[in-house]
Amino acid sequence: MQKQLPKQMNYKQALKFFNIGSYNTLYSYIKEGLKVTQVGNVKRIDQGDADKFLEAHKI
């Protein structure tokens, strides 16, 4: 049984959420508009924002 991902995901967790294996792909998503929250040196991606990003890029 896979552990559920937190609402505020770090980059490693975001890779699992998007089912991708490359940080470069994640960085390209960020360049294309995926929102990242940063407080100090801590960066997080909200699952709701990730869902909106995927929905906006449907073809």
All heavy atoms as a GROMACS GRO file, in nm:
protein
  484
    1MET      N    1   0.086  -0.119   0.000
    1MET     CA    2   0.000   0.000   0.000
    1MET      C    3   0.090   0.124   0.000
    1MET      O    4   0.177   0.138   0.084
    1MET     CB    5  -0.088  -0.002   0.123
    1MET     CG    6  -0.187   0.108   0.131
    1MET     SD    7  -0.298   0.078   0.271
    1MET     CE    8  -0.399   0.220   0.258
    2GLN      N    9   0.066   0.214  -0.096
    2GLN     CA   10   0.149   0.334  -0.108
    2GLN      C   11   0.101   0.442  -0.012
    2GLN      O   12  -0.018   0.464   0.005
    2GLN     CB   13   0.143   0.387  -0.251
    2GLN     CG   14   0.237   0.503  -0.275
    2GLN     CD   15   0.232   0.550  -0.420
    2GLN    OE1   16   0.156   0.501  -0.499
    2GLN    NE2   17   0.314   0.646  -0.451
    3LYS      N   18   0.197   0.506   0.053
    3LYS     CA   19   0.165   0.615   0.145
    3LYS      C   20   0.112   0.733   0.065
    3LYS      O   21   0.163   0.766  -0.041
    3LYS     CB   22   0.293   0.654   0.221
    3LYS     CG   23   0.272   0.762   0.322
    3LYS     CD   24   0.402   0.795   0.392
    3LYS     CE   25   0.384   0.915   0.482
    3LYS     NZ   26   0.509   0.961   0.539
    4GLN      N   27   0.008   0.796   0.117
    4GLN     CA   28  -0.053   0.912   0.050
    4GLN      C   29   0.043   1.030   0.057
    4GLN      O   30   0.110   1.053   0.158
    4GLN     CB   31  -0.185   0.946   0.118
    4GLN     CG   32  -0.263   1.051   0.046
    4GLN     CD   33  -0.398   1.075   0.112
    4GLN    OE1   34  -0.431   1.014   0.212
    4GLN    NE2   35  -0.475   1.165   0.056
    5LEU      N   36   0.048   1.106  -0.052
    5LEU     CA   37   0.134   1.224  -0.057
    5LEU      C   38   0.071   1.340   0.020
    5LEU      O   39  -0.052   1.355   0.022
    5LEU     CB   40   0.156   1.265  -0.202
    5LEU     CG   41   0.233   1.165  -0.289
    5LEU    CD1   42   0.229   1.207  -0.435
    5LEU    CD2   43   0.376   1.153  -0.242
    6PRO      N   44   0.154   1.424   0.082
    6PRO     CA   45   0.100   1.539   0.158
    6PRO      C   46   0.045   1.646   0.063
    6PRO      O   47   0.081   1.650  -0.055
    6PRO     CB   48   0.221   1.591   0.235
    6PRO     CG   49   0.338   1.548   0.155
    6PRO     CD   50   0.299   1.418   0.090
    7LYS      N   51  -0.042   1.732   0.116
    7LYS     CA   52  -0.099   1.840   0.035
    7LYS      C   53   0.011   1.932  -0.017
    7LYS      O   54   0.007   1.976  -0.131
    7LYS     CB   55  -0.200   1.919   0.119
    7LYS     CG   56  -0.264   2.034   0.043
    7LYS     CD   57  -0.377   2.096   0.122
    7LYS     CE   58  -0.433   2.222   0.066
    7LYS     NZ   59  -0.422   2.249  -0.074
    8GLN      N   60   0.108   1.962   0.065
    8GLN     CA   61   0.222   2.046   0.026
    8GLN      C   62   0.341   1.954   0.000
    8GLN      O   63   0.401   1.903   0.093
    8GLN     CB   64   0.255   2.148   0.135
    8GLN     CG   65   0.146   2.248   0.162
    8GLN     CD   66   0.121   2.340   0.044
    8GLN    OE1   67   0.213   2.377  -0.027
    8GLN    NE2   68  -0.004   2.375   0.022
    9MET      N   69   0.372   1.931  -0.127
    9MET     CA   70   0.473   1.832  -0.164
    9MET      C   71   0.610   1.896  -0.188
    9MET      O   72   0.618   2.005  -0.244
    9MET     CB   73   0.432   1.761  -0.294
    9MET     CG   74   0.297   1.696  -0.290
    9MET     SD   75   0.248   1.629  -0.451
    9MET     CE   76   0.216   1.779  -0.545
   10ASN      N   77   0.716   1.826  -0.146
   10ASN     CA   78   0.849   1.869  -0.187
   10ASN      C   79   0.870   1.819  -0.331
   10ASN      O   80   0.784   1.752  -0.388
   10ASN     CB   81   0.956   1.817  -0.090
   10ASN     CG   82   0.964   1.667  -0.081
   10ASN    OD1   83   0.935   1.594  -0.176
   10ASN    ND2   84   1.006   1.617   0.033
   11TYR      N   85   0.983   1.852  -0.390
   11TYR     CA   86   1.005   1.817  -0.531
   11TYR      C   87   1.006   1.666  -0.553
   11TYR      O   88   0.952   1.617  -0.652
   11TYR     CB   89   1.134   1.880  -0.583
   11TYR     CG   90   1.123   2.027  -0.616
   11TYR    CD1   91   1.015   2.104  -0.577
   11TYR    CD2   92   1.224   2.091  -0.687
   11TYR    CE1   93   1.005   2.238  -0.607
   11TYR    CE2   94   1.216   2.225  -0.718
   11TYR     CZ   95   1.107   2.298  -0.678
   11TYR     OH   96   1.097   2.431  -0.709
   12LYS      N   97   1.063   1.591  -0.462
   12LYS     CA   98   1.069   1.445  -0.476
   12LYS      C   99   0.927   1.387  -0.475
   12LYS      O  100   0.895   1.298  -0.554
   12LYS     CB  101   1.153   1.385  -0.363
   12LYS     CG  102   1.173   1.237  -0.375
   12LYS     CD  103   1.267   1.185  -0.267
   12LYS     CE  104   1.289   1.036  -0.282
   12LYS     NZ  105   1.380   0.985  -0.178
   13GLN      N  106   0.842   1.437  -0.387
   13GLN     CA  107   0.704   1.391  -0.381
   13GLN      C  108   0.628   1.433  -0.505
   13GLN      O  109   0.542   1.359  -0.555
   13GLN     CB  110   0.637   1.445  -0.254
   13GLN     CG  111   0.696   1.386  -0.128
   13GLN     CD  112   0.663   1.466  -0.005
   13GLN    OE1  113   0.644   1.588  -0.010
   13GLN    NE2  114   0.657   1.399   0.110
   14ALA      N  115   0.658   1.552  -0.558
   14ALA     CA  116   0.592   1.600  -0.679
   14ALA      C  117   0.626   1.510  -0.798
   14ALA      O  118   0.541   1.488  -0.885
   14ALA     CB  119   0.632   1.744  -0.708
   15LEU      N  120   0.748   1.458  -0.802
   15LEU     CA  121   0.783   1.364  -0.909
   15LEU      C  122   0.690   1.244  -0.905
   15LEU      O  123   0.642   1.197  -1.010
   15LEU     CB  124   0.928   1.316  -0.895
   15LEU     CG  125   1.039   1.417  -0.921
   15LEU    CD1  126   1.175   1.351  -0.895
   15LEU    CD2  127   1.033   1.472  -1.061
   16LYS      N  128   0.661   1.194  -0.786
   16LYS     CA  129   0.568   1.080  -0.772
   16LYS      C  130   0.427   1.120  -0.812
   16LYS      O  131   0.357   1.045  -0.880
   16LYS     CB  132   0.569   1.028  -0.628
   16LYS     CG  133   0.698   0.960  -0.590
   16LYS     CD  134   0.692   0.910  -0.447
   16LYS     CE  135   0.825   0.848  -0.406
   16LYS     NZ  136   0.823   0.802  -0.268
   17PHE      N  137   0.385   1.240  -0.772
   17PHE     CA  138   0.251   1.288  -0.804
   17PHE      C  139   0.230   1.294  -0.956
   17PHE      O  140   0.128   1.248  -1.007
   17PHE     CB  141   0.229   1.427  -0.743
   17PHE     CG  142   0.095   1.485  -0.773
   17PHE    CD1  143  -0.015   1.458  -0.692
   17PHE    CD2  144   0.076   1.568  -0.883
   17PHE    CE1  145  -0.140   1.512  -0.720
   17PHE    CE2  146  -0.048   1.623  -0.911
   17PHE     CZ  147  -0.156   1.594  -0.830
   18PHE      N  148   0.329   1.350  -1.026
   18PHE     CA  149   0.319   1.364  -1.172
   18PHE      C  150   0.357   1.236  -1.246
   18PHE      O  151   0.343   1.229  -1.367
   18PHE     CB  152   0.408   1.478  -1.221
   18PHE     CG  153   0.354   1.615  -1.190
   18PHE    CD1  154   0.418   1.698  -1.099
   18PHE    CD2  155   0.240   1.664  -1.252
   18PHE    CE1  156   0.370   1.824  -1.071
   18PHE    CE2  157   0.191   1.790  -1.226
   18PHE     CZ  158   0.256   1.870  -1.134
   19ASN      N  159   0.407   1.138  -1.172
   19ASN     CA  160   0.453   1.012  -1.230
   19ASN      C  161   0.561   1.036  -1.336
   19ASN      O  162   0.554   0.986  -1.448
   19ASN     CB  163   0.336   0.933  -1.290
   19ASN     CG  164   0.372   0.789  -1.318
   19ASN    OD1  165   0.458   0.732  -1.253
   19ASN    ND2  166   0.308   0.731  -1.416
   20ILE      N  167   0.659   1.118  -1.298
   20ILE     CA  168   0.773   1.146  -1.385
   20ILE      C  169   0.900   1.110  -1.308
   20ILE      O  170   0.901   1.105  -1.186
   20ILE     CB  171   0.778   1.294  -1.431
   20ILE    CG1  172   0.776   1.391  -1.312
   20ILE    CG2  173   0.664   1.324  -1.527
   20ILE    CD1  174   0.788   1.538  -1.347
   21GLY      N  175   1.008   1.084  -1.381
   21GLY     CA  176   1.130   1.040  -1.317
   21GLY      C  177   1.244   1.139  -1.324
   21GLY      O  178   1.354   1.108  -1.283
   22SER      N  179   1.217   1.258  -1.377
   22SER     CA  180   1.324   1.353  -1.401
   22SER      C  181   1.293   1.488  -1.338
   22SER      O  182   1.186   1.546  -1.361
   22SER     CB  183   1.344   1.371  -1.552
   22SER     OG  184   1.427   1.480  -1.579
   23TYR      N  185   1.391   1.538  -1.262
   23TYR     CA  186   1.377   1.673  -1.207
   23TYR      C  187   1.374   1.775  -1.320
   23TYR      O  188   1.307   1.878  -1.308
   23TYR     CB  189   1.491   1.704  -1.110
   23TYR     CG  190   1.474   1.639  -0.974
   23TYR    CD1  191   1.537   1.519  -0.944
   23TYR    CD2  192   1.393   1.696  -0.877
   23TYR    CE1  193   1.522   1.459  -0.820
   23TYR    CE2  194   1.376   1.638  -0.753
   23TYR     CZ  195   1.440   1.518  -0.725
   23TYR     OH  196   1.423   1.459  -0.603
   24ASN      N  197   1.442   1.748  -1.430
   24ASN     CA  198   1.441   1.842  -1.543
   24ASN      C  199   1.300   1.860  -1.598
   24ASN      O  200   1.260   1.971  -1.634
   24ASN     CB  201   1.534   1.794  -1.655
   24ASN     CG  202   1.680   1.811  -1.618
   24ASN    OD1  203   1.714   1.897  -1.538
   24ASN    ND2  204   1.764   1.727  -1.674
   25THR      N  205   1.222   1.752  -1.601
   25THR     CA  206   1.083   1.762  -1.646
   25THR      C  207   1.003   1.847  -1.548
   25THR      O  208   0.924   1.932  -1.589
   25THR     CB  209   1.021   1.622  -1.660
   25THR    OG1  210   1.099   1.546  -1.752
   25THR    CG2  211   0.878   1.631  -1.709
   26LEU      N  212   1.024   1.826  -1.418
   26LEU     CA  213   0.955   1.906  -1.318
   26LEU      C  214   0.991   2.053  -1.333
   26LEU      O  215   0.904   2.140  -1.327
   26LEU     CB  216   0.988   1.856  -1.177
   26LEU     CG  217   0.918   1.929  -1.062
   26LEU    CD1  218   0.767   1.914  -1.072
   26LEU    CD2  219   0.968   1.876  -0.928
   27TYR      N  220   1.120   2.083  -1.354
   27TYR     CA  221   1.163   2.222  -1.373
   27TYR      C  222   1.098   2.282  -1.497
   27TYR      O  223   1.063   2.401  -1.497
   27TYR     CB  224   1.315   2.232  -1.382
   27TYR     CG  225   1.388   2.185  -1.258
   27TYR    CD1  226   1.511   2.122  -1.268
   27TYR    CD2  227   1.334   2.201  -1.131
   27TYR    CE1  228   1.580   2.078  -1.155
   27TYR    CE2  229   1.401   2.157  -1.017
   27TYR     CZ  230   1.523   2.096  -1.030
   27TYR     OH  231   1.590   2.054  -0.918
   28SER      N  232   1.078   2.203  -1.602
   28SER     CA  233   1.012   2.255  -1.722
   28SER      C  234   0.865   2.284  -1.692
   28SER      O  235   0.810   2.382  -1.743
   28SER     CB  236   1.028   2.161  -1.840
   28SER     OG  237   0.951   2.045  -1.825
   29TYR      N  238   0.801   2.202  -1.608
   29TYR     CA  239   0.663   2.231  -1.567
   29TYR      C  240   0.658   2.364  -1.493
   29TYR      O  241   0.566   2.444  -1.513
   29TYR     CB  242   0.610   2.120  -1.474
   29TYR     CG  243   0.576   1.989  -1.539
   29TYR    CD1  244   0.603   1.963  -1.674
   29TYR    CD2  245   0.518   1.887  -1.465
   29TYR    CE1  246   0.572   1.840  -1.731
   29TYR    CE2  247   0.487   1.765  -1.521
   29TYR     CZ  248   0.514   1.742  -1.653
   29TYR     OH  249   0.482   1.621  -1.709
   30ILE      N  250   0.755   2.388  -1.407
   30ILE     CA  251   0.760   2.513  -1.330
   30ILE      C  252   0.778   2.632  -1.425
   30ILE      O  253   0.711   2.734  -1.412
   30ILE     CB  254   0.871   2.507  -1.224
   30ILE    CG1  255   0.834   2.402  -1.117
   30ILE    CG2  256   0.895   2.644  -1.160
   30ILE    CD1  257   0.946   2.363  -1.025
   31LYS      N  258   0.864   2.617  -1.525
   31LYS     CA  259   0.882   2.724  -1.625
   31LYS      C  260   0.755   2.749  -1.704
   31LYS      O  261   0.729   2.861  -1.748
   31LYS     CB  262   0.996   2.689  -1.720
   31LYS     CG  263   1.132   2.703  -1.658
   31LYS     CD  264   1.242   2.670  -1.759
   31LYS     CE  265   1.378   2.680  -1.695
   31LYS     NZ  266   1.487   2.644  -1.787
   32GLU      N  267   0.673   2.643  -1.722
   32GLU     CA  268   0.548   2.656  -1.796
   32GLU      C  269   0.432   2.705  -1.710
   32GLU      O  270   0.320   2.719  -1.758
   32GLU     CB  271   0.510   2.522  -1.861
   32GLU     CG  272   0.602   2.484  -1.975
   32GLU     CD  273   0.556   2.359  -2.047
   32GLU    OE1  274   0.433   2.343  -2.066
   32GLU    OE2  275   0.641   2.279  -2.085
   33GLY      N  276   0.458   2.730  -1.581
   33GLY     CA  277   0.355   2.792  -1.498
   33GLY      C  278   0.314   2.717  -1.373
   33GLY      O  279   0.226   2.763  -1.300
   34LEU      N  280   0.372   2.600  -1.345
   34LEU     CA  281   0.340   2.530  -1.221
   34LEU      C  282   0.384   2.617  -1.103
   34LEU      O  283   0.499   2.660  -1.097
   34LEU     CB  284   0.412   2.394  -1.217
   34LEU     CG  285   0.396   2.314  -1.088
   34LEU    CD1  286   0.249   2.278  -1.063
   34LEU    CD2  287   0.482   2.188  -1.095
   35LYS      N  288   0.292   2.643  -1.013
   35LYS     CA  289   0.321   2.732  -0.900
   35LYS      C  290   0.401   2.661  -0.792
   35LYS      O  291   0.374   2.546  -0.760
   35LYS     CB  292   0.191   2.786  -0.841
   35LYS     CG  293   0.114   2.875  -0.934
   35LYS     CD  294  -0.012   2.924  -0.871
   35LYS     CE  295  -0.090   3.011  -0.968
   35LYS     NZ  296  -0.216   3.058  -0.908
   36VAL      N  297   0.498   2.733  -0.738
   36VAL     CA  298   0.581   2.683  -0.629
   36VAL      C  299   0.575   2.784  -0.515
   36VAL      O  300   0.586   2.905  -0.538
   36VAL     CB  301   0.729   2.666  -0.674
   36VAL    CG1  302   0.816   2.625  -0.557
   36VAL    CG2  303   0.739   2.566  -0.788
   37THR      N  304   0.555   2.736  -0.392
   37THR     CA  305   0.558   2.821  -0.274
   37THR      C  306   0.696   2.809  -0.212
   37THR      O  307   0.746   2.698  -0.192
   37THR     CB  308   0.452   2.775  -0.172
   37THR    OG1  309   0.323   2.780  -0.234
   37THR    CG2  310   0.453   2.863  -0.048
   38GLN      N  311   0.759   2.924  -0.185
   38GLN     CA  312   0.892   2.923  -0.125
   38GLN      C  313   0.892   3.008   0.001
   38GLN      O  314   0.853   3.125  -0.002
   38GLN     CB  315   0.997   2.974  -0.222
   38GLN     CG  316   1.137   2.971  -0.164
   38GLN     CD  317   1.245   3.002  -0.267
   38GLN    OE1  318   1.219   3.011  -0.385
   38GLN    NE2  319   1.366   3.017  -0.220
   39VAL      N  320   0.937   2.948   0.111
   39VAL     CA  321   0.957   3.019   0.237
   39VAL      C  322   1.100   2.989   0.278
   39VAL      O  323   1.134   2.875   0.308
   39VAL     CB  324   0.858   2.972   0.346
   39VAL    CG1  325   0.884   3.045   0.477
   39VAL    CG2  326   0.714   2.990   0.300
   40GLY      N  327   1.185   3.091   0.272
   40GLY     CA  328   1.328   3.069   0.295
   40GLY      C  329   1.382   2.982   0.183
   40GLY      O  330   1.360   3.009   0.065
   41ASN      N  331   1.448   2.874   0.219
   41ASN     CA  332   1.501   2.781   0.119
   41ASN      C  333   1.409   2.662   0.094
   41ASN      O  334   1.444   2.573   0.017
   41ASN     CB  335   1.638   2.729   0.164
   41ASN     CG  336   1.744   2.837   0.158
   41ASN    OD1  337   1.736   2.927   0.076
   41ASN    ND2  338   1.842   2.830   0.247
   42VAL      N  339   1.293   2.661   0.158
   42VAL     CA  340   1.200   2.548   0.145
   42VAL      C  341   1.102   2.577   0.032
   42VAL      O  342   1.034   2.680   0.031
   42VAL     CB  343   1.124   2.525   0.277
   42VAL    CG1  344   1.023   2.413   0.262
   42VAL    CG2  345   1.221   2.496   0.390
   43LYS      N  346   1.096   2.484  -0.064
   43LYS     CA  347   1.004   2.497  -0.177
   43LYS      C  348   0.903   2.384  -0.172
   43LYS      O  349   0.939   2.268  -0.149
   43LYS     CB  350   1.080   2.492  -0.310
   43LYS     CG  351   1.175   2.608  -0.328
   43LYS     CD  352   1.249   2.598  -0.459
   43LYS     CE  353   1.348   2.713  -0.473
   43LYS     NZ  354   1.423   2.704  -0.600
   44ARG      N  355   0.777   2.418  -0.194
   44ARG     CA  356   0.670   2.319  -0.191
   44ARG      C  357   0.574   2.344  -0.308
   44ARG      O  358   0.556   2.457  -0.353
   44ARG     CB  359   0.589   2.326  -0.061
   44ARG     CG  360   0.668   2.289   0.063
   44ARG     CD  361   0.697   2.141   0.067
   44ARG     NE  362   0.765   2.101   0.189
   44ARG     CZ  363   0.896   2.079   0.198
   44ARG    NH1  364   0.973   2.097   0.093
   44ARG    NH2  365   0.949   2.042   0.312
   45ILE      N  366   0.512   2.237  -0.354
   45ILE     CA  367   0.412   2.243  -0.461
   45ILE      C  368   0.282   2.191  -0.402
   45ILE      O  369   0.277   2.078  -0.351
   45ILE     CB  370   0.455   2.159  -0.583
   45ILE    CG1  371   0.585   2.217  -0.640
   45ILE    CG2  372   0.344   2.155  -0.688
   45ILE    CD1  373   0.650   2.132  -0.747
   46ASP      N  374   0.179   2.272  -0.408
   46ASP     CA  375   0.047   2.235  -0.357
   46ASP      C  376  -0.020   2.138  -0.454
   46ASP      O  377  -0.018   2.160  -0.575
   46ASP     CB  378  -0.038   2.361  -0.340
   46ASP     CG  379  -0.171   2.332  -0.279
   46ASP    OD1  380  -0.180   2.324  -0.155
   46ASP    OD2  381  -0.268   2.315  -0.355
   47GLN      N  382  -0.082   2.033  -0.401
   47GLN     CA  383  -0.149   1.936  -0.488
   47GLN      C  384  -0.261   2.000  -0.570
   47GLN      O  385  -0.281   1.966  -0.685
   47GLN     CB  386  -0.206   1.820  -0.407
   47GLN     CG  387  -0.104   1.716  -0.374
   47GLN     CD  388  -0.169   1.588  -0.322
   47GLN    OE1  389  -0.287   1.561  -0.345
   47GLN    NE2  390  -0.091   1.508  -0.250
   48GLY      N  391  -0.331   2.096  -0.511
   48GLY     CA  392  -0.437   2.166  -0.584
   48GLY      C  393  -0.381   2.243  -0.703
   48GLY      O  394  -0.439   2.241  -0.812
   49ASP      N  395  -0.267   2.309  -0.683
   49ASP     CA  396  -0.203   2.381  -0.793
   49ASP      C  397  -0.154   2.285  -0.900
   49ASP      O  398  -0.160   2.313  -1.019
   49ASP     CB  399  -0.085   2.466  -0.742
   49ASP     CG  400  -0.130   2.585  -0.659
   49ASP    OD1  401  -0.245   2.632  -0.678
   49ASP    OD2  402  -0.050   2.632  -0.576
   50ALA      N  403  -0.104   2.168  -0.857
   50ALA     CA  404  -0.058   2.067  -0.952
   50ALA      C  405  -0.175   2.015  -1.035
   50ALA      O  406  -0.163   1.999  -1.158
   50ALA     CB  407   0.010   1.952  -0.878
   51ASP      N  408  -0.290   1.993  -0.972
   51ASP     CA  409  -0.409   1.949  -1.045
   51ASP      C  410  -0.454   2.055  -1.145
   51ASP      O  411  -0.488   2.023  -1.260
   51ASP     CB  412  -0.525   1.919  -0.949
   51ASP     CG  413  -0.507   1.786  -0.876
   51ASP    OD1  414  -0.443   1.695  -0.931
   51ASP    OD2  415  -0.559   1.775  -0.763
   52LYS      N  416  -0.453   2.181  -1.104
   52LYS     CA  417  -0.491   2.291  -1.194
   52LYS      C  418  -0.395   2.300  -1.312
   52LYS      O  419  -0.438   2.325  -1.425
   52LYS     CB  420  -0.494   2.424  -1.118
   52LYS     CG  421  -0.609   2.437  -1.022
   52LYS     CD  422  -0.600   2.566  -0.943
   52LYS     CE  423  -0.704   2.572  -0.833
   52LYS     NZ  424  -0.690   2.691  -0.750
   53PHE      N  425  -0.266   2.282  -1.287
   53PHE     CA  426  -0.166   2.284  -1.393
   53PHE      C  427  -0.195   2.176  -1.497
   53PHE      O  428  -0.196   2.201  -1.617
   53PHE     CB  429  -0.026   2.267  -1.336
   53PHE     CG  430   0.082   2.258  -1.439
   53PHE    CD1  431   0.133   2.374  -1.497
   53PHE    CD2  432   0.132   2.136  -1.480
   53PHE    CE1  433   0.232   2.366  -1.593
   53PHE    CE2  434   0.231   2.128  -1.575
   53PHE     CZ  435   0.281   2.243  -1.633
   54LEU      N  436  -0.222   2.055  -1.450
   54LEU     CA  437  -0.252   1.946  -1.542
   54LEU      C  438  -0.382   1.973  -1.618
   54LEU      O  439  -0.388   1.948  -1.740
   54LEU     CB  440  -0.264   1.813  -1.464
   54LEU     CG  441  -0.133   1.758  -1.409
   54LEU    CD1  442  -0.162   1.633  -1.324
   54LEU    CD2  443  -0.035   1.726  -1.521
   55GLU      N  444  -0.481   2.024  -1.551
   55GLU     CA  445  -0.609   2.053  -1.616
   55GLU      C  446  -0.591   2.160  -1.725
   55GLU      O  447  -0.648   2.151  -1.833
   55GLU     CB  448  -0.711   2.102  -1.512
   55GLU     CG  449  -0.851   2.118  -1.563
   55GLU     CD  450  -0.918   1.987  -1.602
   55GLU    OE1  451  -0.886   1.882  -1.544
   55GLU    OE2  452  -1.002   1.991  -1.692
   56ALA      N  453  -0.508   2.260  -1.699
   56ALA     CA  454  -0.486   2.368  -1.795
   56ALA      C  455  -0.408   2.322  -1.918
   56ALA      O  456  -0.412   2.388  -2.022
   56ALA     CB  457  -0.411   2.483  -1.726
   57HIS      N  458  -0.339   2.208  -1.906
   57HIS     CA  459  -0.257   2.161  -2.017
   57HIS      C  460  -0.317   2.040  -2.088
   57HIS      O  461  -0.248   1.972  -2.165
   57HIS     CB  462  -0.116   2.129  -1.966
   57HIS     CG  463  -0.037   2.253  -1.939
   57HIS    ND1  464  -0.048   2.323  -1.819
   57HIS    CD2  465   0.049   2.323  -2.013
   57HIS    CE1  466   0.029   2.427  -1.824
   57HIS    NE2  467   0.089   2.430  -1.939
   58LYS      N  468  -0.445   2.016  -2.063
   58LYS     CA  469  -0.514   1.908  -2.138
   58LYS      C  470  -0.528   1.949  -2.284
   58LYS      O  471  -0.551   2.066  -2.314
   58LYS     CB  472  -0.653   1.883  -2.081
   58LYS     CG  473  -0.655   1.796  -1.960
   58LYS     CD  474  -0.798   1.764  -1.924
   58LYS     CE  475  -0.805   1.671  -1.806
   58LYS     NZ  476  -0.944   1.642  -1.769
   59ILE      N  477  -0.514   1.852  -2.371
   59ILE     CA  478  -0.534   1.880  -2.514
   59ILE      C  479  -0.649   1.797  -2.569
   59ILE      O  480  -0.693   1.705  -2.509
   59ILE     CB  481  -0.406   1.854  -2.597
   59ILE    CG1  482  -0.355   1.713  -2.575
   59ILE    CG2  483  -0.300   1.954  -2.558
   59ILE    CD1  484  -0.243   1.673  -2.668
   0.00000   0.00000   0.00000
